[in-house]
Amino acid sequence: MTLPELHKAFLASTGVSTDTRAIKNGNIYFALKGDNFDGNKFARQALENGASLAVIDDDQYQSSQTVLVEDVLTTLQQLSSYHRDQLQISVIGLTGSNGKTTTKELIAAALGAKYNVAFTKGNLNNHIGVPLTLLSIKPEHEIAVVEMGANHQKEIEFLCSLSKPGFGYITNFGKAHLEGFGGIEGVIKGKTELYNFLRNNNKTVFVNAEDPVQIEKSKGINTITFGSKEDVNVLIQKKETVGSELDVIYKNTSIHSNLTGTYNFPNISAAIAIADYFDVSPELIKQGLENYFPTNNRSQISQTENNTLIVDTYNANPSSMEAAIKNMASYSGDHKWVILGDMFELGEFEKDEHQKIADLALSQNFEKVILVGKAFSASHAEPALQLEGTPDLLIWLEQNPIKGKTILLKGSRGMAIERAIPFL
């Protein structure tokens, strides 16, 4: 079966799936392989569960309803790129060290007040997720927002070759995936592969005018600038508010967000600037953003019976950790606690970066600092409470009930610091 023929079969299907547990009638099943699994073994099960076709790369599983290819992942990627070529809509590519998923959802919310928007679900932003996102774009969609993640060089370049964005935005350049990128300069080089694609194809980039790295690295590209300075294309200003949620003013319109943290100001501003470019009215932008509520433990504020929680445990790296701590320090009140979990994928930078974060947290005069994980436990952080892992934290919290505090919970996904919420 040729690629155009497979695409024709895809258009006649109900979509694609890589998981037999989530097969819907009429899906095409792609039998991906990994270090610990072989999707080919489940091709028959996928067909029995309702798949119309199974794409495999092991001939021992062939049947009348399978398509044998050299490599299933490569075929999935090629099909997504071919599908992208048939689409006549604007595709916005998004990457960055911190805030990608929140920014993507904010952009989709602002644009969605006027348009039918396709956008990356969850964090399907890698070499498998981006193809699945592209294949989720239907004829009725008018704009697509494609989130692209990376932990090494050339990954964004490859994802751009699949998604072919006409517009792009990089949230920031922070200390994320330092192990894979080899340091902050490697992060900048890797993320700016999006800029290189847009520059080489005469496309357009949205630039936070208050980020000097974005300004420098986006030279030579068609740019739309935004920020709180007067000499930008789209002017957005922070509004002084009482409480922790972030409010902004755009074209004399006050917009109340349901996000905490000044570090979310660029994320909200980017969404406004992009919606502005696509002629969404201030009233509709306001409607879209005010109806957006963060999920998946990203910058979420919740009130329990005993405490106020700021839960940001979806992921963590030195840059996002620093921003969260400084934001917490800006809150009014005396009974502020921080519970911080280890940051992953730092490689040789692990010891120094955890020590810096421990020092920063202890310098903010919080009532209590709790550091959780092997890396934080190895740091010099007295008088902080240092615990080896999340199970130790849960035991401590059960033995030491907390009431009347404002508590930040932050850590890498693998630490699962949110498991502490029922004890708070």
C-alpha positions, 0 to 999 in steps of 0.5 A: 500500500502506497502512502497516498493509498494509506492516507485515503484509508485514513480519511475513510477511517475514524482516526488512528490509535496506538493503544488496543485499550483505546481502539474505537470502531473503524480506527487504524491501529499502528503497532508501535514498538518500544524497549519493553513492548511490541505492538505487533503482538496486539494487532489481532486484538486491535482488529478484534476490538474494532480496528479497520486496519492494522499497520505492522512491521513484523510479517508473522502477524500478517492477515487480510486486514494488515498493512506490512511496512518497514517501520511502523513509527516512520510510516506514522510520521510520514502519514502525518506529514502527508496529511499536513500537506493536504491541509489548508489551515494555519498551523501554529508551532509552539515550543519552549522550556517552561509553560508550553502546555499551559500556553498552548491551552490558553492560545486554543482558548482565546482562538476557540472563542471564534474558530474551530481549533485543533490543538495538542491534547495533554502533552502529546508533543514528541516524535509520536505525539506530534504525528498523532496531533496532526492526524487529529486535524479534521476538515472542519478545523480552521486553525491548529496549535501544535506543541513540540517538546524536545530533550535533545538537539535536532528534535524540534527541527524534525517535528517542524518538518512534519508539522510545517508551521506557518507561525511559531512561538517559543515560551522561553529558554530555561534550564530544562532537560539540561542532561540531554541538551548539555547545558543552557546554550544547548537548550537555546540552540535546540529550541531555536530550531523552530526559529530556523524553520520559520526564517528559512520558510519566510513564516511569522514568529510571535516574540515576547519583547521582554525576553532578550533571548527571543529578540536576539534569536528571532532576527531575520524573521517576520515578527509580531511583538507583544508585552507591556512596553509601548513599542510593541505590536500588541500591548498587554499590561498587568493589572494590580489585583487583590488575591493570587490570580493574574489579571491583565489589560488589553485594549482597555479590556480587563481580563481575569485569568484563573492562573496564579503566578506572574510567570504566567503573564507571558503565557497569557500575553502570547495567547492574546497576541496570537488571537489578536493577529487572527482578528479575534475581538477583545470581547471574545478573547476575554470570554475565552481566557476567563473560561479557561481553568488550569488542570493536571496540577498546573498553577492550580489554586485550591482551598482545602478544609485546612489550607490554601494550596498552590499545586504545580506538580506537573513538572519542574526544572530549575527555571520553573522552580525559581519562578514558582518560589519567587511568586510564592514569596510575593504572596501576602501573609506569614504562614507560607510553606513550600514543599519541593520535590526533586528535579529530573534530567539534570545530569551533571548539573543535578547537585549544583541546581538542587543546591541553588534552589534549596538556597533560594527557598531558604532565603525567602523567609518561608515559615517552613521549607520541606525538600523531598527526594534524593537530590534535595536530601544531599543538599546543604539546606538546614533548617529545611526538613529534608526527606528521601522521597514522597512516601516519607513526606506522606508519613511525616504529614500524617504524623504532623497535621497542618492547618492555616497555611498557604502551601506551594507544592512543586516537583518533577512529574516522577516525584508525584508530590501531588500525593500529599494533597489529601494530607493537607 
